[in-house]
Amino acid sequence: MPDEYDFTLMIKKGLLIFGLFAACGVSAQNVNPYAPNAMEEGVVYYLPKTQIEVKATVTKVTYTPGELCQYANRYLRINDISSTPNEYWEIKSVEVNTIGIPDANKAYSIKLKDKMATSKVELTDNGIIKAINTTSNIHSSSAKPTKPTNVPTSEQVDPRSFMTEEMLLASSSNKLAELVAREIYNIRESKNSLTRGQADYMPQDGAALQIMLKNLETQEKAMTEMFTGKTVRTDQTFTFHIEPEKELQDQTLFRFSKKLGVLGSNNLAGEPISISITNESNLPPASEEAKVKKKPVGVIYNIPGKARVSIDSMDKNYFEDELIVTQFGETEVLIENLFNKKENTRVIFNPTTGGIVKIDKD
């Protein structure tokens, strides 16, 4: 498997937008659902829907025994040192964010009318409405291409680069262990002398002292690992995208195995890591009259809903919080009277949710 994956559930094809910014004479009142090839002069915009992005960072832990592991107790008094190589995986972190993507079912066209006040409509790169009659500095949280990650989190140092000629020419592993252990004790004595200010050659300033101590610690660690073994930790990140159209209960996002790492949702070799999404919007239900479909007169915008999202394994919770989910909300209309020659109305939208951030007018 590659180190990083981008899984997208419930993807729907969207419509293409011709430009990211339209500055034109617009009748903001004359808004209709977009139909390809049926539009007169004007501009097309999308409202966004919410995509939940889950980033799971897992760590591959690899243990390699030291070549002198059998002498660890004799020379360093360190017990329980394994002589068997080992490799396993663990979940380091789970991060959850929301992203706004164009909703193909909420594409609208704004026609131009000479009799109306001119308006400036600002769109994001993917055609989501940002502002009318003004500009917005709010950036949309859109999905970005991900690059494979394979990040070693432990610095690797070759202990033989610190060995003396006597160590390199040692006639047996027992003799080598004795010499290396002696050098480890000498390094510890040097560190103590430096920190106490009792070394024969003290550094001239604090910065030089820190450099010397760091170098000694690097040598001590590398040589000690010849007895204790070396553990390498490598982080890998996997990205999953979910577009909730309804509530979810314990839907398997991926599977995880301590031996194999992250697996596909259908691979029974790992335990399931599940996502649950519960609608927590408190919007009142629409009346029977409001349910009757009418032609919208004005600018269509979102009233986002809320959902409680949790990521769990069989015995652990990795994430739980309340997030904005546009699909659990409603759409409303800014009335046409806000946009006429007598008043210059400025509207800023949140490009991630499609909700209104600010309205003002002259």
N, C-alpha and C positions, 0 to 999 in steps of 0.2 A: 504493500500500500504506500502511496506518497505520504509525505510527512504532514501535509495539510489538505483538508478536503472542504468542499463547499457543497453541502447538501441542501437542496431547495425543494420544499414540499408544496404541493397545490399551486404550481405556477400556471398563470394564464397569460396568453399572448396579448401584448398591448398594441396600441396604435402609435405610429410615428409622428413626432412633432417636427415642424419645419424649421423652427428657430427657437433660441433660448430667450430672446428678448424682442418684444414687439412694441414699438412706439408709434401709435397711429391714432387717427380719429375714430373713437369707438363709442357706440351706443351701449353702455354697460347694462341697460335695461333689457336689451333684446338677446336673451341667452336661450339656447336650445341644445338638447342632446345632439352630439356630433354625429353626422351621417356622411361618410365619404362620398365625394363628388356631388353632394347636394347643397353645398355651402356657397353663399355669395361672398363678396369681399369681407374679410374679417380675420379673427384670430381664434385658434383652438387652444383650450387648456384642459389639463387634467386636475382632478382632486386626488390626493394620495390615499393609499391604504397602508395599513401597518404590517410590516414584516418583522418578526421577532428573530434576532440574531443571537445564537448561542455559541460562545467560544470556549471550548474545553481544552485546557492545557494539561497534558499528561507528561510524566517524567519516566524515562527509561533508566533504571538503576542497574549498573553492571559492576559486579565485584570480581576482582582478579586477585588471587592470593599472592602474597609476597614470596619471593624466592627463598627467604630466610624465615618463613613463618614457623617452622618447627623449633626455632631457637628463641622465639619471642619471650617465652616465660623464663628461660635460662639467663638471658642477658638483659632484658628490659623489664622483667617481672610483669608482663602483660599476659593475662589469661584469656581463654576462650577464643583463640584466633582460628578461624576456619581455613582449612587447606583446600576447600572445594569451591570452584568458580560458581557464581550465582548471577542470575539475571531476572529482574521482575519489573513490573510497571505499577505506578501509583498515580492517582488523579491529584494534580497540584491545585487547580482552580477552575471554576466555572463562572464565566461572565455573561450577562444577558443585557442586550440593548435593543432598542426599537429603531426601525428604519422606515422612512417614507418612500414608497414606490408608486408610480402612476397606476391608478385603478382604471383598467380598460372599460369598465362599466360606468365610469363617471367622467366621460369626456364631453366637454361642452364647447359650443362655438358662440362667439360674440360677434354679431354683425356690426357693420359700420353704418352710421346714419349721419348725413350732413347736418340735420337739424339739431343734433345733440351736441353737448359740450365735448370737446376732444378729451380723450383719456389715454393714459399710458399704462399698458399692461406689461408687467415684468414676470417672466417665467424662469424656472430653473432649467438646467441643461436637458432634463428629460421631460420638460413641458408642464410641470406642476406650477400652478399659479402662486406668485409670491406677493405681488402688490398691484394696486390700481392707483394711478395718478401720483405715484411717488416711487421711491426705490427702497429696497429692504436690504439690510446687512445681516439678516438671519440666514444662516447656512443650513441646508437640508442635510439630514443624516442619512445619506444614501449608501447602498452597498458598494464596497470597493473591492477591486481584484485582490486576492490574497496570494502571498508568495509562500512556498514551502518553507517551513522552519525546522531546523535541526540544530539546536543551540546547546553545546556543551556548557554546563554551569560550573564545572570544576576545572581549574587550571592544571594542565598536565606538565610535569617536570620529570626529566630523566635523572634518576639518582646517580647514575654512573658519571654524569658530568661533574659531580662533586667529589668523586673518589680520588684518593691518593694512589701513587704508583704501587705502594705496598698492598693496598686493597685489591687493585686490579690483578696483582700477581699472586694473590693468596692461593695456597696449595689445596685448600679444601673449603667447603661451605662453612664448616665450623669455625675455621680460622677467619674467613671473611666476616662471619657474623660477629666474632669477637672484636675485630678491627672497626667495623661499622658502628657497633654499640659504643665503643670507646670514643669514636668521633662524635656521636650524638651527645654523650655526656660532656665532652669538651665544648660543644656548641652551647649547651645549656649554661655551663659555667661562664662562657663569654657573654651571653645575654644578661646574666645576673650582674656581672661586673660592670657592663655598660649602664644598666638601669640604676645601679648604685653609685655610679661615678667613680669606680675604683679600677677601671681598665688602664693598662699601661699606656695606651694610645687613645685618648678620648677625642671624639669628634669636636670640631670647633663650634658648632651650633646645633640647635634642635632638629633642623631639617636633615642634617647629615647623620645625626643619631638615629632618626627614624628610618633612613635608608639602610643603615647598617643593621638595625634590628630586623627589618623586613627581609633582608638577604639571609640573615642567620635563620629566621623562621622558615624560609623557603627550603634551605638546606636541611634543617631538622625534619621538616615534614617529608621531604623526598626520601631521606634515609630511613625514617621511621616506617614509611610505607613498605620498605623491603621486608619488614617483619610483619606488620599489621595487614598488608595488602592495600590495594588501591580501589576506590569506589568512584566511578564516573557517572554523573547524572546528566542526562540529555533531555531537554524539554522539546516537546512537539505540540503543535496547536492544530485543532480540528474545528472547522466552522460549519454550523448548521443553520439553515433558514426555514422558518415556519410562517405561513400566512394563515392565521386562524380565521375561518369563516363561521365557526361555531365553537362551543366549549369543548375542551378535550380533557379526558380523564386518564391519566397514566398511559399516555401514548409513548411507545418506545422511540426514543430519539436516536440512541445508538446502544451498543452493548460494550461492556468492558471486562477484560480478563487480566488478572495480575500476571499471567504468563505470556499473553499475546497482545495486550494493549487494547486499543480502540478497534471495535469490530462493527460490521454492518448490523442493522436492526434485526435481520433475520438469522444471524449467526448465533446459534444456541451455545456456542463455546464460551460465551461471556454472559454476565448478569445484566439485565436491562437497566439503562439509565433513562428515566421517563420524564415527560413534561406534562403538566396539568395546567389548563387555562380555564379560569372561572370568571364568567361575566359578572362584574360588580358595578355596572353602570346604574345610576339612580335616575335616569331620564324617565319622565312620565310616559306612559303608552299613548300612542297617537289616537285621537278621537276617530269615530267612524267617518265624520266629514273629511278629516284630514287624509284618510286613507284613499279617498277618491282621487284618482290621478288627474292632475291639472297641469296645463302647460306652464312651466316656471316663468315668472316675469321678474327678472332681476338676476343678480349674481349668485350662483349656487356656491355654498360653502359647507364645510363639515362641522358638526358638533361631536367631537370625539367622545368615545366611551372609555371605560376602564376595565381592567381585568387583573385578577391575581394570578401570577405565574409562579410556578414552583418546579424545580428540577430535583429529582430524588432517585436514589438507588433503593434497594430493598431495605437497607438499614441506616441510610444517611441522607440528610437534606443538604443539597449543595447551593440552592438559591431559592429565595421566596420574597416576592415584593409585588407591589401594585404598579402596573404599567398602563400607559395610555395606548388603547387599541381602537383605532378609528372604526373598524368594522362593527364594533358593539355600540356605536353611536347613531346619529341621525344626520340628515342633510337639511339645510334651511336656505332661505332666499333673502338676500339684501334687496329691499324694495326698490323699484325703478326710480322713485322720486328722489332718491339720494344722488342720482347722476343726471343732472340737467345743466343748462347754461347758467342758471342763477346761482348754483352752488358748486364749489370745487371740493368734492368729497375724496379724501385719501384713505385707502384701506391697505393694511399690511396683514398678510396671512402667514401662518406657520407652515412652511413647506413640508414639514414632516407629518403633521396631523391634518392640514387643511382647515384648521380653525382660525378664527379672527384673533389677531393679536392687538390691533389698534385701529380705531376709526377717528378721524377728525376732519374738519371742513372749514373753509373760509367763510 
